[in-house]
Amino acid sequence: MNMKVNRYNYPSQFGDELQSLLNVIGDDLVNGHYILTEAVESFETAFANYIGATCCVGTNSGTDALILALLALGIGPGDEVITQANTFYATVAAICFVGATPILVDAEPHAYLMDVGQVEPAITARTKAIIAVHLFGKCMPMTRLLALAEKYQLRVIEDAAQSHGARIDGRAAGHFGDIGCYSFHPSKNLAAAGDAGAIVTDDRHLAEQIKILRALGQSGQNRHVALGMNSKLDAIQARVLSAKLGRLDHWNDQRRAVAAHYISRLDGLPLSFQAPAEHQDHVYHLFQVRTEQRDALLAHLQSSGIDAVIRYPTPIHVQEAFAAFGWTAGDFPVAQALAAQTLCLPLRPDMNIDEVDLVCDCVRAFFRERS
Ligand SMILES: *Cc1c(COP(=O)(O)O)cnc(C)c1O
């Protein structure tokens, strides 16, 4: 269907820089500059600087970034890793791929993030790490989580796939724990032209370890010192990401402006929003609204040409892939309720006020017809 308000606008992400980007990619193509080139290193340096971290290692995807982070921390069979029930599949799949056991805690009903109060009771002698997910572009309360991690000697991995550039008191999401993981999937705030990801860390030794693990376990050519994956950031994707990185903060500002407009224009309706927090910059990867009439509202928006979607309709604990863990529908009631009651309104940095108003008018009309 032809949408009036879309979720993505890729031409706007390239702007005037498309031709120069195509020129450098063209040079790479004819020169055979494909694997772990200077372009990859230069993006890694730029992204580390952007986050404020010492090291960045580019990977093939955000999922692989999580797997590599767990492997580098030596987490595997017999270990437990705590994360939240209302995350994207990849956070939990990564834990399973290294052979560790995911331990879920429920979401907090206002922040739509992990309920930190439930973490301590979930810690056992086997717990090795916590994966904190800065979901929808909002930072987890990291001070509380880091204090718990210190008390129990746990590692902290941040899944920052939805929160490039989100900050708490100036410190970037992904730069609080041991390792921060990012995705540059085309849907994310910083988008590659395909799959791509990265980790950041201040620990040079861990970064070196991840460089070995992403490149077939090699410490030098044909010297395989560890059981590694093949998961390097692609050189062409590094070019695309470098061309966009300089505008990410501006785009995040624009995202916040669109979100603020939504919140003020939707005031007074039977809708709630992901709670804002003080001293932090939410980067609104997704703009969630919550209502008991979610399915009807979604149908109304979509039939009016508004590209609204549900993220995520089926929570982790009832996904077939994780059936072996024996979780049942009632285990995580907040995650279950969020999955049933939230939807995402389209939010793009380049969205103009008329588009935002059109979406808001459509939401208002829906509730007017029903009152
Ligand atoms: C997108 C995403 C991932 C996975 O990233 P890919 O690059 O698609 O592998 C992991 N966690 C969260 C929260 C995500 O949104």
The ligand as an ORCA input file, in Angstrom:
! r2SCAN-3c Opt
* xyz 0 1
  C      18.597     -4.601     15.813
  C      18.867     -5.141     17.156
  C      19.812     -6.152     17.380
  C      20.474     -6.938     16.278
  O      21.141     -6.209     15.342
  P      21.361     -6.816     13.871
  O      22.369     -5.862     13.292
  O      20.065     -6.798     13.168
  O      21.936     -8.176     14.022
  C      20.080     -6.527     18.688
  N      19.428     -5.976     19.712
  C      18.501     -5.020     19.540
  C      17.830     -4.429     20.740
  C      18.172     -4.584     18.259
  O      17.236     -3.641     18.093
*
